[in-house]
């Protein structure tokens, strides 16, 4: 696997196109999409429902095959990559979804530990690392509770701790604040950003929640599968025509 240099984008797409269906039912979702995400930044991908945000996230996460154009993730080209390469790429990414996807029969501590089994063979080390992450997200007092005993914001914090457990170089989050109130949503994004910056990772957060705009280092707006505007690192807004 290729390695990305410190100055290279963690994600870079060029002229990316993607469609669903076949024949007369074929509908193009993404049109010549070109954008990047950089290390140590929270990048928001915003746009109306149906604009292609979640489809793009699954392509970047190596969860769906690239049809046309280029996606480079952590220095690896995904277009044409075999399943082994795609699996290796996924292991370097932390995923956070709106539905949390916590295992209901496991405690908070066990939910975080489960992702460490592939990277940490020592059970005690797994436990200590999971406890440290849960302390960092403010849940050290909920270690032995089950997901159904937690609030929505607390479950999302567990999901963040679990996603960060393998120390991913990239975190992909799909509408992580959709079910949260304004304060909880901002707390989750701030927490996610602080933890990832401490580790030198990058965050790409798909959202239609405009309350989060002030929490981002960079914002990309897409509509109908096309880039409509973005903010540069100095905060300037660039609009396409």
Sine and cosine of phi, psi and omega as CSV:
sin_phi,cos_phi,sin_psi,cos_psi,sin_omega,cos_omega
0.00,0.00,0.61,-0.79,0.00,-1.00
-0.97,0.24,0.41,-0.91,0.06,-1.00
-0.92,-0.39,0.65,-0.76,0.04,-1.00
-1.00,0.07,0.63,-0.78,0.04,-1.00
-0.97,0.24,0.33,-0.94,-0.06,-1.00
-0.84,0.54,-0.48,0.88,-0.08,-1.00
-1.00,-0.09,-0.11,0.99,-0.05,-1.00
-1.00,0.08,0.46,-0.89,0.05,-1.00
-0.88,0.48,0.58,-0.82,0.10,-1.00
-0.95,0.31,-0.57,0.82,0.10,-1.00
-0.79,-0.61,0.69,-0.72,0.11,-0.99
-0.59,-0.80,0.89,-0.45,0.11,-0.99
-0.95,-0.32,0.56,-0.83,0.05,-1.00
-0.68,-0.74,0.85,-0.53,0.07,-1.00
0.77,0.63,0.69,0.73,-0.04,-1.00
-0.98,0.19,0.78,-0.63,0.06,-1.00
-0.80,-0.60,0.54,-0.84,0.06,-1.00
-0.45,-0.89,0.62,-0.79,-0.03,-1.00
-0.73,-0.69,0.37,-0.93,0.13,-0.99
-0.89,-0.46,0.50,-0.87,0.07,-1.00
0.99,0.12,0.06,-1.00,-0.02,-1.00
-0.71,-0.71,0.38,-0.93,0.06,-1.00
0.85,0.52,-0.72,-0.70,-0.03,-1.00
-0.92,0.39,-0.33,0.94,-0.01,-1.00
-1.00,0.01,-0.03,1.00,-0.04,-1.00
-0.93,0.38,0.80,-0.60,-0.01,-1.00
-0.81,-0.59,0.82,-0.57,0.01,-1.00
-0.99,0.15,0.79,-0.61,-0.05,-1.00
-0.98,-0.17,-0.67,0.74,0.01,-1.00
-0.90,-0.44,0.69,-0.73,-0.08,-1.00
-0.82,-0.57,0.96,-0.29,0.13,-0.99
0.72,0.70,0.76,0.65,-0.09,-1.00
-0.99,0.14,0.82,-0.58,0.03,-1.00
-0.76,-0.65,0.86,-0.50,0.05,-1.00
-0.30,-0.95,0.14,-0.99,0.01,-1.00
-0.62,-0.79,0.31,-0.95,0.06,-1.00
-0.73,-0.68,0.71,-0.70,-0.12,-0.99
-0.92,-0.40,0.45,-0.89,-0.03,-1.00
-0.88,0.48,0.63,-0.78,0.06,-1.00
0.98,0.21,0.19,0.98,-0.02,-1.00
-0.83,-0.55,0.49,-0.87,0.24,-0.97
-1.00,-0.08,0.86,-0.51,0.03,-1.00
-0.92,-0.39,0.81,-0.58,0.07,-1.00
-1.00,-0.10,0.68,-0.73,0.14,-0.99
-0.92,-0.39,0.94,-0.33,-0.13,-0.99
-0.89,-0.45,0.34,-0.94,0.02,-1.00
0.37,-0.93,0.26,-0.97,-0.03,-1.00
-0.93,0.36,0.28,-0.96,0.07,-1.00
-0.85,0.53,0.66,-0.75,-0.01,-1.00
1.00,0.10,0.11,0.99,-0.04,-1.00
-0.99,0.13,-0.15,0.99,0.03,-1.00
0.96,-0.27,0.13,0.99,-0.08,-1.00
-0.88,0.47,-0.79,0.62,-0.06,-1.00
-0.93,0.37,-0.58,0.82,0.08,-1.00
-0.87,0.49,-0.71,0.71,0.02,-1.00
-0.87,0.49,-0.65,0.76,-0.01,-1.00
-0.89,0.45,-0.65,0.76,0.00,-1.00
-0.93,0.37,-0.53,0.85,0.07,-1.00
-0.93,0.36,-0.70,0.71,0.01,-1.00
-0.90,0.43,-0.60,0.80,-0.02,-1.00
-0.98,0.20,0.12,0.99,0.00,-1.00
0.86,0.51,0.50,0.87,0.04,-1.00
-0.99,-0.11,-0.13,0.99,-0.02,-1.00
-0.56,-0.83,0.57,-0.82,-0.05,-1.00
-0.96,0.28,0.62,-0.78,0.05,-1.00
-0.99,0.17,0.78,-0.62,-0.04,-1.00
-1.00,0.00,-0.75,0.67,-0.13,-0.99
-0.50,-0.87,0.69,-0.73,-0.03,-1.00
0.99,-0.12,-0.15,-0.99,-0.11,-0.99
-0.85,-0.52,0.68,-0.74,0.24,-0.97
-0.77,-0.64,0.88,-0.47,0.12,-0.99
-0.95,-0.31,0.85,-0.52,-0.01,-1.00
-0.84,-0.54,0.86,-0.51,-0.02,-1.00
0.80,0.60,0.63,0.77,0.06,-1.00
0.99,0.11,-0.01,1.00,-0.06,-1.00
-0.94,-0.33,0.80,-0.59,0.09,-1.00
-0.96,0.28,0.80,-0.60,-0.05,-1.00
-1.00,-0.06,-0.37,0.93,0.02,-1.00
-0.94,0.34,0.89,-0.45,-0.02,-1.00
1.00,0.03,-0.02,1.00,-0.01,-1.00
-0.94,0.34,0.58,-0.81,0.03,-1.00
-0.99,0.15,0.09,-1.00,-0.10,-0.99
-0.90,0.43,-0.54,0.84,0.03,-1.00
-0.89,0.46,-0.70,0.71,0.02,-1.00
-0.91,0.41,-0.66,0.75,0.01,-1.00
-0.89,0.46,-0.65,0.76,0.02,-1.00
-0.91,0.41,-0.67,0.74,0.02,-1.00
-0.89,0.45,-0.60,0.80,0.03,-1.00
-0.92,0.39,-0.70,0.72,0.01,-1.00
-0.86,0.51,-0.56,0.83,-0.01,-1.00
-0.93,0.36,-0.27,0.96,0.02,-1.00
-1.00,-0.10,0.07,1.00,-0.08,-1.00
-0.87,-0.49,0.65,-0.76,0.15,-0.99
-0.98,-0.18,0.73,-0.69,-0.05,-1.00
-0.93,-0.38,0.72,-0.70,0.08,-1.00
-0.75,-0.66,0.81,-0.59,-0.05,-1.00
-0.87,-0.50,0.32,-0.95,-0.02,-1.00
-0.86,0.51,-0.57,0.82,-0.09,-1.00
-0.99,0.11,0.02,1.00,0.04,-1.00
0.95,0.30,-0.72,0.70,0.00,-1.00
0.84,0.54,0.58,0.82,0.09,-1.00
-0.98,0.19,0.48,-0.88,0.03,-1.00
-0.99,0.11,0.90,-0.43,-0.15,-0.99
-0.91,0.41,-0.44,0.90,-0.05,-1.00
-1.00,0.07,-0.05,1.00,0.00,-1.00
-0.95,-0.31,0.50,-0.86,0.08,-1.00
-0.95,0.30,0.16,-0.99,0.06,-1.00
-0.82,0.57,-0.74,0.68,-0.01,-1.00
-0.89,0.46,-0.69,0.73,-0.02,-1.00
-0.92,0.40,-0.58,0.82,0.02,-1.00
-0.88,0.47,-0.58,0.82,0.02,-1.00
-0.98,0.17,-0.63,0.78,-0.01,-1.00
-0.89,0.45,-0.51,0.86,-0.15,-0.99
-0.88,0.48,-0.55,0.84,0.00,-1.00
-0.98,0.22,-0.25,0.97,-0.02,-1.00
-1.00,0.07,-0.13,0.99,-0.06,-1.00
-0.91,0.42,-0.46,0.89,0.00,-1.00
-0.99,0.17,-0.38,0.93,-0.11,-0.99
-0.91,-0.42,-0.32,0.95,-0.06,-1.00
-0.77,-0.64,0.96,-0.28,-0.07,-1.00
-0.97,0.25,-0.33,0.94,-0.07,-1.00
-1.00,0.06,0.90,-0.44,-0.04,-1.00
-0.85,0.52,-0.64,0.77,-0.01,-1.00
-0.92,0.39,-0.63,0.77,0.04,-1.00
-0.91,0.42,-0.62,0.78,0.05,-1.00
-0.88,0.48,-0.69,0.72,-0.02,-1.00
-0.90,0.44,-0.71,0.71,-0.03,-1.00
-0.91,0.42,-0.64,0.77,0.00,-1.00
-0.93,0.37,-0.67,0.74,0.02,-1.00
-0.89,0.45,-0.66,0.75,0.01,-1.00
-0.90,0.43,-0.63,0.78,0.01,-1.00
-0.91,0.42,-0.66,0.76,0.01,-1.00
-0.92,0.40,-0.66,0.75,0.00,-1.00
-0.93,0.37,-0.53,0.85,0.11,-0.99
-0.91,0.40,-0.63,0.77,-0.01,-1.00
-0.90,0.43,-0.51,0.86,0.02,-1.00
-1.00,-0.10,0.19,0.98,0.11,-0.99
0.98,0.21,0.46,0.89,-0.04,-1.00
-0.83,-0.56,0.45,0.89,0.01,-1.00
-0.90,0.43,-0.33,0.94,0.01,-1.00
-1.00,-0.03,0.09,1.00,-0.03,-1.00
-0.83,-0.56,0.35,0.94,-0.13,-0.99
-0.84,0.55,-0.62,0.79,-0.13,-0.99
-0.96,-0.29,0.26,0.96,0.11,-0.99
-1.00,0.06,0.36,-0.93,0.06,-1.00
-0.99,-0.16,0.40,-0.92,-0.07,-1.00
-0.78,0.62,-0.61,0.79,-0.03,-1.00
-0.92,0.39,-0.25,0.97,0.00,-1.00
-1.00,-0.04,0.05,1.00,-0.05,-1.00
-0.94,-0.33,0.38,-0.92,0.14,-0.99
-0.97,0.24,0.18,-0.98,0.03,-1.00
-0.86,0.51,-0.67,0.74,0.01,-1.00
-0.91,0.42,-0.62,0.78,0.02,-1.00
-0.92,0.38,-0.65,0.76,0.05,-1.00
-0.89,0.45,-0.61,0.79,0.03,-1.00
-0.93,0.38,-0.55,0.84,0.06,-1.00
-0.92,0.40,-0.61,0.79,0.09,-1.00
-0.89,0.46,-0.67,0.74,0.01,-1.00
-0.88,0.48,-0.61,0.79,0.04,-1.00
-0.92,0.40,-0.73,0.68,0.02,-1.00
-0.86,0.51,-0.67,0.75,0.01,-1.00
-0.90,0.43,-0.68,0.73,-0.01,-1.00
-0.90,0.43,-0.55,0.84,-0.04,-1.00
-1.00,0.06,-0.18,0.98,-0.09,-1.00
-0.83,0.56,-0.70,0.72,0.00,-1.00
-0.98,0.18,0.15,0.99,-0.02,-1.00
0.85,0.53,0.86,0.52,-0.02,-1.00
-0.93,0.37,0.46,-0.89,0.06,-1.00
-0.99,0.11,-0.27,0.96,-0.04,-1.00
-0.58,-0.82,0.67,-0.74,0.08,-1.00
-0.88,-0.48,0.79,-0.61,0.06,-1.00
-0.94,-0.35,0.82,-0.57,-0.04,-1.00
-0.81,-0.58,0.83,-0.56,-0.03,-1.00
-0.95,-0.30,0.96,-0.30,0.03,-1.00
0.76,0.65,0.78,0.63,-0.09,-1.00
-0.95,0.33,-0.23,0.97,-0.04,-1.00
-0.94,-0.34,0.12,0.99,-0.14,-0.99
-0.87,0.49,-0.56,0.83,-0.05,-1.00
-0.99,-0.15,0.18,0.98,-0.09,-1.00
-0.94,-0.34,0.42,-0.91,0.11,-0.99
-0.96,0.26,0.12,-0.99,-0.13,-0.99
-0.85,0.53,-0.74,0.68,-0.05,-1.00
-0.91,0.41,-0.70,0.71,0.00,-1.00
-0.90,0.43,-0.63,0.78,0.01,-1.00
-0.90,0.44,-0.69,0.72,0.02,-1.00
-0.92,0.40,-0.61,0.79,0.04,-1.00
-0.88,0.48,-0.68,0.73,-0.02,-1.00
-0.89,0.45,-0.71,0.71,-0.02,-1.00
-0.92,0.39,-0.67,0.75,0.04,-1.00
-0.88,0.47,-0.69,0.73,0.03,-1.00
-0.89,0.46,-0.73,0.69,0.01,-1.00
-0.87,0.50,-0.69,0.72,0.00,-1.00
-0.90,0.43,-0.70,0.71,-0.01,-1.00
-0.89,0.46,-0.71,0.70,-0.02,-1.00
-0.91,0.42,-0.64,0.76,-0.03,-1.00
-0.96,0.27,-0.58,0.81,0.05,-1.00
-0.91,0.41,-0.60,0.80,0.04,-1.00
-0.87,0.49,-0.51,0.86,-0.04,-1.00
-0.99,-0.16,0.02,1.00,0.01,-1.00
0.94,0.33,0.44,0.90,0.00,-1.00
-1.00,-0.04,-0.02,-1.00,0.09,-1.00
-0.82,-0.57,0.49,-0.87,0.03,-1.00
-0.82,-0.57,0.78,-0.62,0.18,-0.98
-0.91,-0.42,0.90,-0.44,-0.12,-0.99
-0.89,-0.46,0.91,-0.41,0.05,-1.00
-1.00,0.07,0.79,-0.62,-0.05,-1.00
-0.36,-0.93,0.42,-0.91,0.24,-0.97
-0.92,-0.39,0.17,0.98,-0.03,-1.00
-1.00,0.07,0.99,-0.14,-0.08,-1.00
-0.95,0.32,-0.14,0.99,0.06,-1.00
-0.92,0.39,-0.29,0.96,-0.10,-1.00
-1.00,-0.04,0.00,1.00,-0.11,-0.99
-0.85,0.53,-0.59,0.81,-0.04,-1.00
-0.96,0.29,-0.23,0.97,-0.02,-1.00
-1.00,-0.01,-0.04,1.00,-0.12,-0.99
-0.99,-0.16,0.52,-0.85,0.15,-0.99
-0.99,0.12,-0.52,0.85,-0.04,-1.00
-0.52,-0.86,0.57,-0.82,-0.04,-1.00
-0.76,-0.64,0.75,-0.67,0.13,-0.99
-0.90,-0.44,0.80,-0.61,0.04,-1.00
-0.96,-0.29,0.81,-0.59,0.06,-1.00
-0.85,-0.53,0.50,-0.87,0.02,-1.00
-0.54,-0.84,0.75,-0.66,-0.05,-1.00
0.80,0.60,0.61,0.79,0.08,-1.00
0.97,0.25,0.24,0.97,-0.01,-1.00
-0.79,-0.61,0.53,-0.85,0.10,-1.00
-0.95,0.33,0.82,-0.57,0.02,-1.00
-0.97,-0.24,-0.52,0.86,-0.01,-1.00
-0.24,-0.97,0.35,-0.94,0.09,-1.00
-0.43,-0.90,0.34,-0.94,0.10,-1.00
-0.98,-0.22,0.67,-0.75,0.09,-1.00
-0.99,0.11,0.14,-0.99,-0.06,-1.00
-0.88,0.48,-0.40,0.91,0.03,-1.00
-1.00,0.03,0.06,1.00,0.03,-1.00
1.00,-0.06,-0.13,0.99,0.03,-1.00
-0.92,0.39,0.61,-0.79,0.01,-1.00
-0.99,-0.15,0.78,-0.63,0.04,-1.00
-0.91,-0.41,0.80,-0.60,0.02,-1.00
-0.93,-0.36,0.61,-0.79,0.06,-1.00
-1.00,0.04,0.20,-0.98,-0.03,-1.00
-0.84,-0.55,0.00,0.00,0.00,0.00
